């Protein structure tokens, strides 16, 4: 009986460990995907900043003033 209980406990712990491994893997995948999203957003942000700078230069060259 005692061996049977120990085996049941070990089996249950193995299942918990397997589930934990799966969740850790999912978390790592999510972290990787988030990193890619952050890189993409940073790239878009840099492009918008460059466009803004270009528009400012164009406005100065054309001697445009902002409407108030």
C-alpha positions in Angstrom: 0.0 0.0 0.0 2.8 2.4 0.9 4.6 1.8 -2.4 1.4 2.3 -4.3 0.8 5.7 -2.6 4.4 6.7 -3.4 4.0 5.7 -7.0 0.8 7.7 -7.3 2.5 10.7 -5.8 5.5 10.4 -8.1 3.2 10.0 -11.1 1.3 13.1 -10.1 4.5 15.1 -9.6 5.7 14.0 -13.1 2.5 15.3 -14.6 2.9 18.6 -12.8 6.5 18.8 -14.0 5.4 18.1 -17.6 2.8 20.8 -17.4 5.3 23.2 -15.9 7.8 22.5 -18.6 5.1 23.2 -21.2 4.2 26.5 -19.6 7.8 27.6 -19.4 8.2 26.8 -23.1 5.1 28.9 -23.9 6.4 31.7 -21.8 9.8 31.7 -23.6 7.9 31.7 -27.0 5.8 34.6 -25.8 8.9 36.5 -24.7 10.5 35.9 -28.0 7.4 37.1 -29.9 7.2 40.2 -27.7 10.8 41.0 -28.5 10.1 40.8 -32.2 7.1 43.1 -31.7 9.2 45.6 -29.7 11.8 45.6 -32.5 9.1 46.2 -35.1 7.6 49.1 -33.1 11.0 50.7 -32.6 11.7 50.5 -36.3 8.4 52.2 -37.1 9.1 54.8 -34.5 12.5 55.6 -36.1 10.9 55.9 -39.5 8.2 58.2 -38.2 10.9 60.4 -36.5 12.8 60.6 -39.8 9.7 61.6 -41.7 8.9 64.2 -39.1 12.4 65.6 -39.4 12.1 65.7 -43.2 8.7 67.5 -43.0 10.2 70.1 -40.6 13.1 70.7 -43.1 10.6 71.0 -46.0 8.5 73.4 -44.0 11.5 75.6 -43.2 12.7 75.6 -46.8 9.2 76.6 -48.0 9.0 79.1 -45.2 5.7 77.6 -44.0 4.2 78.5 -40.7 1.9 76.3 -38.6 -1.7 77.3 -38.4 -2.9 78.3 -35.0 
